[in-house]
Amino acid sequence: MAGHELALGLGQVERQAVDLADHGDQVDDERREQRDGQQQLIDWLHENEVDTVVGTLGWDEAGRPNGAHLIQQYIDGEIKIVLPEDAAEAELVHPKPEW
């Protein structure tokens, strides 16, 4: 998986969590507000799945990913899943060929 795809996927997770989490009442203490907001995002992510460029992502109550994390590579100009083996669309290319 290219680094930019992972970054984009993580950005999509954050954006959906921020957009959809219930932020509740505002409080005067900025630190408490920040902590409460972070907890709301955490709670939302634990209870929801997020569609991203790297697939649908979800987490359990401890923050562990649901299911296997899929590793992708560009193979012949296309993004293909290479790991885990039971989900692979192509063989893992290692070492990476020269550009």
N, C-alpha and C positions, 0 to 999 in steps of 0.2 A: 504494500500500500504506500503510495506516495505521501510524503509529509503534508502536502497541501490538502489532500483529500481528508486526512485525519483531522487536520485543523478545521476544515470546513464542516466536517461532521460534528465535531465538538461545539463549534459555533452554532450549528443548527439546534443541537441539544439545549444549549444555554438560552438561545433566543425563544424557543418554544416554552421552556420552563418559566422564563421571565414573563412572557406574554400570557401564559395560562394559569400560573400560580395565583392563588388568592392572597393579595398583600395585606388585607385586613386594615385595622385602624392604625393611624400614624401615632408614634410615641415621641416624646420630647427628647429623650436620650438617644443621640445618634448611634452610639455603640450598641445599645439594645435594639434599636431599629435595624441596624445592619445584621446583628445576630439573628433576630427574628426573621428578617427577610431571607437570610441564608437558610435557615431551618425550613421555611416555607418552600424554597426551591428544592431542598433535599427531600422533603416529604413528597412534593409533587413528582420528582423524578422516581422515587421509590414506588409510586402508585400508577405511573403512566409509562407508555412506550413512545418513542420519538422516531419518526421517519427521517432518515438522513441519506446522504449520498453513499454511505457505506452500509446501508441496510437499516432495519428497524432495531433500535437499541432500547433495552430495558434493564432495570436493576432490582435486586431484592431489598429487603428491609435493612440489610447490613451494607448496601452499596455495591455488592458484587454483581457483575454482569449476568443477566439471564442468558443461558445458552453459551455456546462457544463464541469466542471472538473470531471473526473471519479475517484472515490475512489475504491481502490482494496485491497483485503485481500487474504491471503493464506487460502483456504478452502479445507480440505481433500487433502492437498499436491499440490493443483493447484491454480494459481492466478485467482481470479474471481472478476468482478466488483460488488460492493455492494451498491454504491450510484452514481448518483441519482437513486431513486427508478424506474423511467421509463426506465433506462438502465441496471438495476441490473440483474446479472446472478445468484446471490445467496443472501441470507439474511445476513445483517450485523451481525457480531458476536461481542457482547459487553456484559460484559467485556471480554477481551482476555483470553482464557483458559491458565492455567499453562503449561509450557513446559514439 
